[in-house]
Amino acid sequence: MSQSPQKKIFDISLLVRVFRFVKPYRSLFYLSLMLAILMAAFAPIRPYLIQLTLDAATGRTVLIPGWLKAVLFKTDLSDATKFIIAVSLFQVIFLLVETTIRFLFTFITASMGQSVVKDMRNAVYSKILNLNLSQFDKTPIGTLTTRTINDIESINDIFSDGLIPIIADLLTIIITLVTMFWIDWRLTLISLVPFPLMILATYYFKENVNKSFIRVRNAVAALNAFVQEHITGMQVVQAFAAEDREFNKFKTINGEHRNANVKAIFAYSIFFPLVEVVLAISTGLLVWWVAGRTLHAGLLVAFILYLNQIFRPLRVIADKFNVLQMGMIAAERVFRVLDNADITPPSLPDAYNPHYINGSIDFKRVFFAYTGKNDVLKDISFSVKAGETVALVGHTGSGKTSIISLLNRLYPIREGEIQIDGVNIERYRLDRLRKGIGVVLQDVFLFSGSVMDNITLRNPDISRQQVIDAAKMIGVHEFIMKLPGGYDYDVMERGSTLSLGQRQLLSFIRALLYNPAILILDEATSSIDTESELLIEKATDTLISGRTSIIIAHRLSTIRKADKIILLDKGEVKEMGTHEELLASGGFYAKLYELQFDKK
């Protein structure tokens, strides 16, 4: 994995893709480039002014350039004292201007980077929202979290600490070198004798830190995935007394993260002192050459400052190149998410968008597999008339939940067709289809927030009074009012402060409020006590009247009133009929019924 990212760093197409997100902010990009050129052009000016000031102070003849004469147009340049004072004042003003430009450069590049990050993060999250659920079945949540947050933040560094700052530093080095050669090419060559050692050290530093950073990024992704998964499943960890074992696994992953960072720190610890040594050697050679030839002090001081202007960016340019490289590696990972073709196809402009759904359902020879061709549904065919109640029965893993997932277009079918009101569900506008189907799942998920927020899903079109009316219909209004804060009670993440039964009841109200044409109850009473179940059964009788309903339950007592019962086994329809018909046939359903109720 460490090799491919290094190749990708010079992938121009990848860089072009990143800069497509810069297009709305191209004025900021051009401004930052202009400021980078200005900073580079200004870099040699102050050392040169210091050289002129020292020459004037030591009585040497000063050749004043035309641009400086124009700036100091009212100054008596023949008077050394006045010249020094004027140049010193100009340097103060020039320093303020240079500082302002540097501030604007830093702010604009960082602001542009954050704007790109905002747009890219929106694009990635929008993509994640539209991924098929199969992607979440095989991709750790922590990995997607890393892509959405950490990796995209690294892309920001391409602008704030990477590409544009590198351009600014390289321009500064080039212009400074040109200035040094223009002033005294011999002195420049002498001072740059140890420069090849600096180039070599920079190359090895870049390579070592890059490898370490790749290890760090992989370790961060592993940490995020591990922590996300184990915090979510903490109840299981503690219930099976697995704390020590899981902590040891975490220590191993965290240790890899630490080792990768330490290796990078080791490279920094060698590189920066080496830069100082090379700079000291260059300065020593400079002083030796000047002392042996009685050159003036102004030239010596100016060249020392020039050397610092070369070595100062060199100290960080390798680090910035690594930042750029890590940003490109992060970009490659982010684009892998954006390029994921396994998404729920968007609704076409002419998609079927009926004002009302009657609720008839037809499964026609449907085959479905979560992975490959290992079908979990095999040649499923059945029809449900509008207003009918159908029960799906079967052992765990028989395909009951898969059927309702396909009906909602949560997964694409492999073969066959599903119709609602005689129209293939693939032709429906997706939002219209799902609004017409209300679902109460077996595993109820509640978001952190109030009871009201979880019932309405923050839909502003649902009033508080509608929620209260639905709660009274279910018979849970009094239970909600007993909570601290009533409908404003914070259920915490995943509804951890409520019992399984209470979460089921809130989920049931959520389904009722959207007044769906088709109602699906997936093990809706499996986690509810007898009293709560009686409340729900009473409300359900009212709710399913005139509405197409699909009920999935292990307890056969809850489905006796169904118009049709479909018995599934290993993804196939084994039996179909009413409760009485299936009992009379003496088949699979009758055997299940006898097992549950011990009929003799």
VOGU-3710 file (C-alpha; in Angstrom, 3 decimals, decimal comma):
1> msqspqkkif> 0,000/0,000/0,000  2,913/2,315/0,612  4,080/2,151/-3,007  0,993/3,121/-4,886  0,443/6,407/-3,028  4,005/7,473/-3,858  3,287/6,932/-7,537  0,028/8,781/-7,300  1,697/11,944/-5,963  2,784/12,882/-9,507
11> disllvrvfr> -0,485/11,817/-11,072  -1,450/15,034/-12,845  -5,024/13,858/-13,347  -5,405/13,497/-9,578  -4,073/17,019/-9,010  -6,440/18,313/-11,706  -9,382/16,672/-9,913  -8,410/18,365/-6,659  -8,227/21,718/-8,409  -11,693/21,291/-9,872
21> fvkpyrslfy> -12,910/22,014/-6,359  -10,826/25,224/-6,449  -12,703/26,523/-9,491  -15,318/28,476/-7,480  -12,444/30,124/-5,597  -10,039/30,681/-8,495  -9,829/34,418/-7,720  -8,381/33,516/-4,306  -6,012/31,037/-5,958  -4,684/33,616/-8,427
31> lslmlailma> -4,376/36,183/-5,640  -2,370/33,750/-3,511  -0,029/33,068/-6,451  0,440/36,805/-6,985  1,234/37,265/-3,294  3,713/34,341/-3,476  5,527/36,083/-6,334  5,531/39,378/-4,412  6,992/37,734/-1,298  9,712/36,112/-3,370
41> afapirpyli> 10,490/39,399/-5,139  10,674/41,274/-1,819  12,936/38,661/-0,167  16,349/40,052/-1,324  15,495/43,704/-0,758  16,057/44,023/3,004  19,483/42,299/3,016  20,496/44,552/0,137  19,340/47,662/2,024  21,317/46,533/5,081
51> qltldaatgr> 24,389/46,140/2,869  23,986/49,701/1,555  23,484/51,059/5,076  26,651/49,369/6,381  28,640/50,548/3,371  27,480/54,101/3,965  28,255/53,857/7,698  31,812/52,610/7,034  32,535/55,412/4,551  32,445/53,310/1,403
61> tvlipgwlka> 31,125/54,699/-1,825  27,559/53,512/-2,238  26,141/52,886/-5,674  22,486/53,699/-5,113  20,109/51,944/-7,540  17,602/54,011/-9,472  14,528/52,519/-7,800  15,864/53,542/-4,360  16,600/57,049/-5,566  12,995/57,283/-6,734
71> vlfktdlsda> 11,737/56,135/-3,315  14,007/58,549/-1,456  13,525/61,361/-3,930  13,752/64,244/-1,381  16,672/62,851/0,577  20,216/64,234/0,296  21,895/60,964/-0,666  25,382/62,485/-0,455  24,989/62,843/3,325  25,725/59,447/4,880
81> tkfiiavslf> 23,761/60,149/8,083  20,661/61,285/6,246  20,963/58,341/3,863  21,179/55,830/6,731  18,190/57,372/8,539  16,098/57,475/5,346  16,938/53,879/4,411  16,230/52,701/7,967  12,810/54,384/7,959  12,097/52,893/4,556
91> qvifllvett> 13,018/49,451/5,888  10,500/49,829/8,722  7,765/50,712/6,230  8,899/47,956/3,886  8,838/45,448/6,763  5,249/46,410/7,581  4,240/45,982/3,936  6,053/42,640/3,688  4,438/41,420/6,915  1,003/42,439/5,654
101> irflftfita> 1,574/40,560/2,393  2,735/37,472/4,286  -0,356/37,667/6,527  -2,671/37,981/3,515  -0,918/35,060/1,810  -1,295/32,809/4,866  -4,916/33,812/5,451  -6,020/33,518/1,817  -4,403/30,127/1,214  -5,843/28,739/4,464
111> smgqsvvkdm> -9,271/30,243/3,706  -9,243/28,783/0,198  -8,210/25,397/1,597  -11,049/25,420/4,118  -13,545/26,378/1,405  -12,358/23,476/-0,745  -12,559/21,167/2,278  -16,126/22,298/2,953  -17,239/21,591/-0,623  -15,373/18,302/-0,820
121> rnavyskiln> -16,739/17,110/2,527  -20,269/17,973/1,382  -19,676/15,990/-1,819  -18,315/12,975/0,075  -21,125/12,950/2,631  -23,705/13,319/-0,123  -22,101/10,337/-1,836  -22,144/8,302/1,383  -25,832/9,070/1,865  -26,557/7,579/-1,561
131> lnlsqfdktp> -24,351/4,494/-1,313  -26,114/1,174/-1,453  -26,431/-0,429/1,961  -24,193/-3,255/0,736  -21,288/-0,805/0,963  -21,912/-0,313/4,679  -22,110/-4,075/5,132  -18,490/-4,479/3,961  -16,895/-1,110/4,859  -16,096/-0,283/8,512
141> igtlttrtin> -17,875/2,856/9,714  -14,601/4,185/11,121  -13,009/4,007/7,661  -15,732/6,169/6,126  -15,405/8,528/9,094  -11,678/8,838/8,390  -12,335/9,566/4,722  -14,936/12,217/5,546  -12,984/14,003/8,294  -9,260/13,204/8,576
151> diesindifs> -8,422/12,601/4,924  -10,299/15,649/3,674  -8,612/17,785/6,328  -5,282/16,594/4,900  -6,390/17,905/1,497  -6,681/21,345/3,102  -2,937/21,113/3,779  -2,302/20,970/0,011  -3,217/24,646/-0,066  -2,305/25,973/3,388
161> dglipiiadl> 1,027/24,113/3,831  1,653/22,332/0,548  1,575/23,359/-3,093  1,286/27,170/-2,951  3,691/27,622/0,013  6,186/25,337/-1,793  5,906/27,544/-4,889  6,480/30,629/-2,710  9,539/29,064/-1,051  11,036/27,879/-4,351
171> ltiiitlvtm> 10,574/31,335/-5,888  12,235/32,888/-2,828  15,226/30,546/-3,132  15,578/31,153/-6,881  15,329/34,946/-6,680  17,711/35,053/-3,717  20,256/32,920/-5,582  19,957/35,108/-8,685  20,536/38,187/-6,501  23,603/36,607/-4,878
181> fwidwrltli> 25,132/35,702/-8,251  24,408/39,223/-9,503  26,205/40,796/-6,530  29,241/38,457/-6,386  29,186/35,123/-8,213  32,479/33,912/-6,683  31,309/34,521/-3,140  28,028/32,778/-3,991  29,759/29,654/-5,283  32,004/29,474/-2,198
191> slvpfplmil> 29,064/29,756/0,191  27,150/27,060/-1,701  29,928/24,427/-1,570  28,067/22,345/1,122  24,756/22,789/-0,713  24,785/19,311/-2,385  24,932/17,765/1,113  21,808/19,749/1,967  20,005/18,521/-1,165  20,938/14,913/-0,382
201> atyyfkenvn> 19,790/15,222/3,250  16,512/16,806/2,116  15,815/13,931/-0,281  16,400/11,211/2,321  14,407/13,137/4,906  11,465/13,456/2,513  11,495/9,740/1,674  11,727/8,567/5,301  9,084/10,933/6,619  6,757/10,068/3,745
211> ksfirvrnav> 6,919/6,349/4,559  6,274/7,130/8,204  3,322/9,361/7,351  1,744/6,616/5,239  2,021/4,287/8,242  0,506/7,023/10,420  -2,480/7,469/8,071  -3,136/3,727/7,956  -2,850/3,534/11,745  -5,284/6,452/12,149
221> aalnafvqeh> -7,834/4,690/9,928  -7,391/1,473/11,908  -7,784/3,356/15,212  -10,951/5,113/14,043  -12,511/1,874/12,808  -11,593/-0,021/15,987  -12,778/2,672/18,417  -16,026/3,310/16,490  -16,878/-0,379/16,383  -16,054/-1,111/20,017
231> itgmqvvqaf> -17,769/1,940/21,472  -20,890/0,989/19,515  -20,605/-2,602/20,761  -19,448/-1,760/24,305  -22,415/-3,559/25,837  -21,287/-6,821/24,223  -17,655/-6,267/25,257  -18,588/-5,730/28,891  -21,272/-8,427/28,958  -18,673/-11,045/27,953
241> aaedrefnkf> -15,920/-9,615/30,198  -13,732/-8,985/27,125  -12,355/-5,622/28,290  -8,774/-6,813/28,796  -8,644/-8,704/25,506  -10,037/-5,799/23,493  -7,772/-3,346/25,320  -4,749/-5,415/24,309  -5,884/-5,254/20,680  -6,252/-1,498/20,992
251> ktingehrna> -2,768/-1,205/22,493  -1,336/-3,061/19,494  -2,989/-0,701/16,981  -2,126/2,354/19,080  1,461/1,109/19,373  1,746/0,977/15,576  0,476/4,569/15,455  3,056/5,616/18,021  5,920/3,797/16,257  5,092/5,443/12,940
261> nvkaifaysi> 5,079/8,884/14,565  8,324/8,218/16,449  10,040/7,227/13,206  8,964/10,506/11,637  10,131/12,422/14,735  13,516/10,662/14,491  13,907/11,884/10,896  13,058/15,434/11,983  15,509/15,196/14,876  18,340/14,387/12,443
271> ffplvevvla> 17,360/16,652/9,564  16,938/20,010/11,317  20,272/19,925/13,205  21,936/18,831/9,945  20,508/21,907/8,210  22,010/24,093/10,933  25,396/22,380/10,499  25,339/22,932/6,722  24,329/26,564/7,252  27,196/27,016/9,742
281> istgllvwwv> 29,675/25,523/7,244  28,424/27,849/4,510  28,698/30,838/6,835  32,212/29,794/7,863  33,317/29,509/4,232  31,768/32,885/3,559  33,637/34,555/6,423  36,886/32,834/5,402  36,605/34,038/1,825  35,705/37,611/2,801
291> agrtlhagll> 38,448/37,833/5,475  41,116/36,605/3,082  40,235/39,225/0,486  39,423/42,245/2,677  35,928/42,545/1,270  33,636/45,028/2,994  31,427/44,177/5,974  28,182/45,154/4,227  28,663/42,425/1,638  29,438/39,831/4,347
301> vafilylnqi> 26,323/40,666/6,403  24,127/40,728/3,285  25,352/37,284/2,184  24,812/35,841/5,650  21,221/37,093/5,472  20,845/35,697/1,940  22,051/32,292/3,123  19,456/32,332/5,875  16,792/33,185/3,300  17,834/30,115/1,316
311> frplrviadk> 18,234/27,681/4,197  15,156/28,798/6,129  12,699/27,614/3,432  14,879/24,567/2,744  14,432/23,538/6,369  10,689/23,270/5,847  10,319/22,651/2,120  10,908/18,914/2,497  8,314/18,837/5,266  5,899/20,797/3,091
321> fnvlqmgmia> 6,499/18,384/0,233  5,527/15,536/2,557  2,422/17,473/3,543  1,615/17,868/-0,155  2,246/14,175/-0,758  0,053/13,121/2,173  -2,630/15,488/0,916  -2,508/13,783/-2,472  -2,655/10,338/-0,856  -5,686/11,511/1,129
331> aervfrvldn> -7,200/12,903/-2,093  -6,791/9,538/-3,788  -8,660/7,850/-0,913  -11,407/10,466/-0,952  -11,843/10,155/-4,713  -12,191/6,387/-4,290  -15,306/7,146/-2,242  -16,545/9,708/-4,770  -15,907/7,274/-7,646  -17,805/4,443/-5,978
341> aditppslpd> -20,359/3,404/-8,556  -22,323/1,217/-6,121  -24,949/3,832/-5,355  -28,706/3,981/-5,378  -29,445/5,286/-8,896  -30,867/8,819/-8,746  -34,432/9,351/-9,850  -34,778/10,331/-13,496  -36,426/13,681/-14,348  -39,432/11,817/-15,758
351> aynphyings> -39,599/9,338/-12,838  -43,043/8,159/-11,767  -44,319/10,493/-9,045  -47,940/9,675/-8,223  -49,906/11,895/-5,904  -51,279/8,840/-4,112  -50,127/5,221/-3,762  -52,878/2,593/-3,453  -50,561/-0,084/-2,081  -50,815/-3,186/-4,257
361> idfkrvffay> -47,547/-5,144/-4,332  -46,260/-7,726/-6,819  -43,016/-9,691/-6,517  -42,214/-11,374/-9,844  -39,517/-14,056/-9,807  -37,150/-12,007/-7,636  -33,597/-13,203/-6,992  -31,308/-11,324/-4,604  -27,827/-11,779/-3,131  -25,941/-9,544/-0,700
371> tgkndvlkdi> -22,616/-10,720/-2,136  -21,864/-12,423/-5,431  -24,420/-15,007/-6,493  -25,085/-16,527/-3,078  -28,788/-15,828/-3,308  -30,677/-15,208/-0,088  -33,934/-14,866/-2,056  -34,669/-17,374/-4,796  -37,489/-16,997/-7,289  -39,782/-15,081/-4,919
381> sfsvkagetv> -43,227/-14,420/-6,392  -46,360/-13,246/-4,597  -49,033/-10,554/-4,833  -50,640/-8,328/-2,209  -53,811/-6,427/-2,983  -54,214/-2,849/-1,792  -55,495/-2,852/1,782  -54,543/-6,467/2,483  -52,504/-7,609/5,461  -49,797/-10,131/4,642
391> alvghtgsgk> -47,621/-11,950/7,149  -44,146/-13,245/6,393  -43,179/-16,238/8,509  -40,027/-18,313/8,693  -36,933/-19,182/10,650  -34,165/-16,633/11,178  -32,293/-16,170/7,904  -35,195/-17,289/5,739  -35,255/-13,931/3,866  -38,103/-12,026/5,544
401> tsiisllnrl> -36,153/-8,813/6,227  -34,481/-8,997/2,801  -37,904/-8,802/1,163  -38,824/-5,522/2,850  -35,349/-4,119/2,174  -35,882/-4,727/-1,539  -39,341/-3,192/-1,418  -37,764/0,041/-0,115  -35,027/-0,148/-2,805  -32,378/-0,306/-0,084
411> ypiregeiqi> -30,615/-2,959/-2,180  -30,761/-3,638/-5,924  -32,349/-6,926/-6,950  -30,248/-9,319/-9,026  -33,060/-10,624/-11,185  -36,810/-10,215/-11,450  -39,137/-7,301/-10,817  -41,055/-5,676/-7,960  -44,146/-3,604/-8,713  -46,259/-1,255/-6,617
421> dgvnieryrl> -49,635/-0,390/-8,146  -48,481/-2,167/-11,305  -45,419/0,061/-11,762  -41,846/-1,199/-11,387  -40,364/0,352/-8,240  -37,256/1,258/-10,279  -39,423/3,786/-12,158  -40,632/5,563/-9,014  -39,055/8,711/-7,683  -37,093/7,310/-4,788
431> drlrkgigvv> -38,297/9,833/-2,194  -41,927/9,309/-3,253  -41,555/5,532/-3,014  -40,044/5,591/0,462  -42,502/8,176/1,784  -45,265/5,788/0,785  -43,795/2,956/2,871  -43,711/3,143/6,662  -41,291/0,805/8,448  -40,925/-0,239/12,078
441> lqdvflfsgs> -37,683/-2,190/12,216  -36,682/-4,903/14,640  -33,461/-3,055/15,541  -34,698/0,442/16,359  -32,151/3,221/15,857  -32,661/6,505/17,682  -30,464/9,556/17,140  -29,121/11,719/19,923  -31,715/14,431/20,527  -35,168/14,849/21,973
451> vmdnitlrnp> -38,104/12,452/21,783  -39,794/14,950/19,460  -36,775/15,073/17,118  -36,626/11,290/16,888  -40,312/10,950/16,131  -40,429/13,683/13,468  -36,827/13,245/12,248  -36,739/17,057/12,416  -39,355/17,357/9,669  -40,751/20,905/10,044
461> disrqqvida> -43,998/19,865/8,328  -44,980/17,686/11,317  -46,485/19,701/14,153  -46,177/18,977/17,848  -49,918/18,404/18,059  -49,741/15,731/15,341  -47,054/13,931/17,352  -49,163/14,096/20,515  -52,230/12,804/18,662  -50,246/9,866/17,262
471> akmigvhefi> -48,801/9,099/20,694  -52,291/9,061/22,193  -53,416/6,744/19,412  -50,638/4,305/20,332  -51,349/4,828/24,013  -47,851/6,061/24,948  -48,592/9,754/25,549  -48,673/9,207/29,306  -45,396/7,268/29,209  -43,692/10,124/27,304
481> mklpggydyd> -45,075/12,764/29,669  -43,567/10,869/32,630  -40,073/11,347/31,147  -38,092/14,376/32,416  -39,021/17,088/29,945  -41,714/15,020/28,248  -41,403/15,290/24,474  -38,201/17,333/24,916  -36,446/14,542/26,842  -32,975/13,797/25,433
491> vmergstlsl> -32,829/10,093/24,528  -29,008/10,249/24,096  -27,108/8,436/21,346  -28,902/5,322/19,995  -31,619/5,877/22,600  -29,451/4,461/25,365  -31,607/5,988/28,125  -34,730/4,126/26,972  -35,630/0,451/27,144  -35,947/-1,666/24,001
501> gqrqllsfir> -39,704/-1,598/24,302  -39,814/2,175/24,705  -37,645/2,638/21,634  -39,973/0,374/19,681  -42,955/2,478/20,703  -41,286/5,719/19,553  -40,387/4,070/16,266  -44,001/3,008/15,854  -45,206/6,597/16,303  -42,581/7,710/13,764
511> allynpaili> -44,109/5,340/11,167  -47,677/6,407/11,972  -46,981/10,112/11,466  -45,953/9,712/7,861  -49,323/8,073/7,090  -47,871/5,557/4,637  -49,881/3,647/2,055  -47,867/0,536/2,903  -46,949/-0,348/6,489  -44,179/-2,810/7,344
521> ldeatssidt> -43,789/-4,181/10,866  -40,519/-6,099/11,117  -40,610/-7,997/14,429  -42,238/-4,822/15,749  -43,380/-6,391/19,012  -40,423/-8,701/19,584  -38,822/-6,505/22,255  -41,945/-5,203/23,973  -43,501/-6,402/27,189  -47,017/-7,848/27,226
531> eselliekat> -48,680/-4,587/28,317  -46,953/-2,563/25,592  -47,733/-5,248/23,040  -51,424/-5,034/23,829  -51,286/-1,269/23,283  -49,566/-1,680/19,942  -51,887/-4,464/18,775  -54,901/-2,286/19,520  -53,388/0,660/17,615  -52,264/-1,616/14,796
541> dtlisgrtsi> -55,810/-2,870/14,204  -56,898/0,726/13,629  -53,806/1,599/11,594  -53,884/-1,301/9,123  -57,551/-0,836/8,332  -57,676/0,081/4,632  -53,865/0,099/4,388  -51,561/-2,496/2,848  -49,572/-4,083/5,660  -46,708/-6,538/5,779
551> iiahrlstir> -46,107/-8,089/9,185  -43,001/-10,076/10,069  -43,125/-11,953/13,362  -41,779/-15,102/14,967  -44,781/-15,231/17,290  -47,561/-16,690/15,163  -50,222/-15,360/17,543  -49,671/-11,869/16,112  -50,538/-12,811/12,521  -53,698/-14,926/12,797
561> kadkiilldk> -55,815/-12,118/11,349  -53,618/-11,707/8,264  -55,385/-12,019/4,897  -52,451/-14,031/3,629  -49,513/-15,798/5,260  -46,333/-16,496/3,294  -43,964/-19,038/4,790  -40,320/-18,688/3,757  -37,529/-21,189/4,156  -33,927/-20,641/2,983
571> gevkemgthe> -35,002/-17,810/0,715  -37,842/-19,660/-0,987  -41,632/-19,471/-0,699  -42,724/-22,794/0,748  -46,377/-22,141/1,543  -48,954/-19,407/1,040  -52,529/-19,041/2,278  -54,689/-18,016/5,234  -54,060/-19,206/8,777  -56,818/-21,792/8,558
581> ellasggfya> -55,765/-23,012/5,100  -52,160/-23,527/6,139  -53,134/-25,361/9,324  -55,433/-27,634/7,344  -52,674/-28,470/4,836  -50,485/-29,869/7,619  -47,284/-28,491/6,106  -44,394/-26,352/7,421  -46,675/-23,701/8,925  -48,728/-26,259/10,799
591> klyelqfdkk> -45,545/-27,760/12,255  -44,299/-24,326/13,360  -47,679/-23,597/14,928  -47,643/-26,899/16,820  -44,102/-26,237/18,087  -45,055/-22,808/19,428  -48,358/-23,719/20,987  -47,616/-27,359/21,821  -50,830/-28,584/20,192  -51,567/-32,237/20,664
//
